[in-house]
Amino acid sequence: MSPVQPSAIKPKNVDFMVGDLTKLPLPFEDGTFDYVHMRLLNLGLHKDFWPTLISEITRVVKPGGHLELMEIGRAVMPGPTKFPNLIGFALQGAVSRGIDSDIAKHLKYHLESQPGLTNVQEVVRQLQTCPDRSDASAVRIAKLYGDDLRCAVTGSKAPLVAPGLCKEEDFEGLVKAHVGETLSTKHEFDWVRCFAMKGERKEE
Ligand SMILES: C[S@@+](CC[C@H](N)C(=O)[O-])C[C@H]1O[C@@H](n2cnc3c(N)ncnc32)[C@H](O)[C@@H]1O
């Protein structure tokens, strides 16, 4: 498990497991969880697999419990970037392997089509990497986003260097420049969150 996870603040009722979501069934009894959250899997799952996985997640949620899915939808970039277009590069490869690059738009449909789920709702929130407001919470969100982005792009060295999209000796400088430009120019992303309840809540 990646040491990025701050284990010192891990709540007592949280455990981590390494597993493969494409190897079903999930290793949990029916109705194990009050709430299941799954997010940012768009590059990892074949488009035809989403209904099967959602059915399996529904199985492990308790009656009356909730499941919530979140994916990134529309992204607005302010033109060319100093960093190789990693997202475009990854998407190009992934679409040819059968991912749904519009999965954020389709989450609601998938939940509505799933027998046993009710109260399906979609909430779209916009993340701006360089907000117009400069109050403390906007600055804090931008800093958190910068840290997250630095982590994500630092891990992308091999997929960029191997096919020659970036020279190894240029990599560190590009990461720094890219995080800097992302925080100083306005990028916008839609974060699409869809949630639903399983069946009817039973009185205990
Ligand atoms: C973009 S990251 C999102 C990580 C985390 N959900 C978050 O929101 O910070 C995608 C994650 O999906 C994981 N992943 C991809 N395919 C998977 C699979 N078949 N089974 C389990 N995890 C998978 C990858 O290892 C990676 O950690």
The ligand as an SDF file (V2000), in Angstrom:
LIG
                    3D

 27 29  0  0  0  0  0  0  0  0999 V2000
   -7.3350    7.6790  -10.3590 C   0  0  0  0  0  0  0  0  0  0  0  0
   -6.9850    6.5430   -9.0900 S   0  0  0  0  0  0  0  0  0  0  0  0
   -8.2200    6.9460   -7.9030 C   0  0  0  0  0  0  0  0  0  0  0  0
   -7.8040    6.5320   -6.5240 C   0  0  0  0  0  0  0  0  0  0  0  0
   -8.8250    6.8660   -5.4230 C   0  0  0  0  0  0  0  0  0  0  0  0
  -10.1120    6.2070   -5.7070 N   0  0  0  0  0  0  0  0  0  0  0  0
   -9.0150    8.3600   -5.2880 C   0  0  0  0  0  0  0  0  0  0  0  0
  -10.0850    8.8570   -5.6200 O   0  0  0  0  0  0  0  0  0  0  0  0
   -8.0770    9.0240   -4.8320 O   0  0  0  0  0  0  0  0  0  0  0  0
   -7.5570    5.0330   -9.8040 C   0  0  0  0  0  0  0  0  0  0  0  0
   -7.2740    3.8440   -8.9050 C   0  0  0  0  0  0  0  0  0  0  0  0
   -7.9850    2.7290   -9.4110 O   0  0  0  0  0  0  0  0  0  0  0  0
   -7.2050    1.5820   -9.1370 C   0  0  0  0  0  0  0  0  0  0  0  0
   -7.6620    0.4890  -10.0040 N   0  0  0  0  0  0  0  0  0  0  0  0
   -7.6740    0.4360  -11.3520 C   0  0  0  0  0  0  0  0  0  0  0  0
   -8.1540   -0.7430  -11.7740 N   0  0  0  0  0  0  0  0  0  0  0  0
   -8.4750   -1.4550  -10.6610 C   0  0  0  0  0  0  0  0  0  0  0  0
   -8.9860   -2.7620  -10.4320 C   0  0  0  0  0  0  0  0  0  0  0  0
   -9.2710   -3.5920  -11.4380 N   0  0  0  0  0  0  0  0  0  0  0  0
   -9.1770   -3.1700   -9.1590 N   0  0  0  0  0  0  0  0  0  0  0  0
   -8.8820   -2.3500   -8.1240 C   0  0  0  0  0  0  0  0  0  0  0  0
   -8.3780   -1.1030   -8.2650 N   0  0  0  0  0  0  0  0  0  0  0  0
   -8.1710   -0.6730   -9.5190 C   0  0  0  0  0  0  0  0  0  0  0  0
   -5.7940    2.0440   -9.4380 C   0  0  0  0  0  0  0  0  0  0  0  0
   -4.8560    1.2310   -8.7870 O   0  0  0  0  0  0  0  0  0  0  0  0
   -5.8130    3.4610   -8.8540 C   0  0  0  0  0  0  0  0  0  0  0  0
   -5.4030    3.4500   -7.5170 O   0  0  0  0  0  0  0  0  0  0  0  0
  1  2  1  0
  2  3  1  0
  2 10  1  0
  3  4  1  0
  4  5  1  0
  5  6  1  0
  5  7  1  0
  7  8  2  0
  7  9  1  0
 10 11  1  0
 11 12  1  0
 11 26  1  0
 12 13  1  0
 13 14  1  0
 13 24  1  0
 14 15  1  0
 14 23  1  0
 15 16  2  0
 16 17  1  0
 17 18  1  0
 17 23  2  0
 18 19  1  0
 18 20  2  0
 20 21  1  0
 21 22  2  0
 22 23  1  0
 24 25  1  0
 24 26  1  0
 26 27  1  0
M  CHG  2   2   1   9  -1
M  END
$$$$
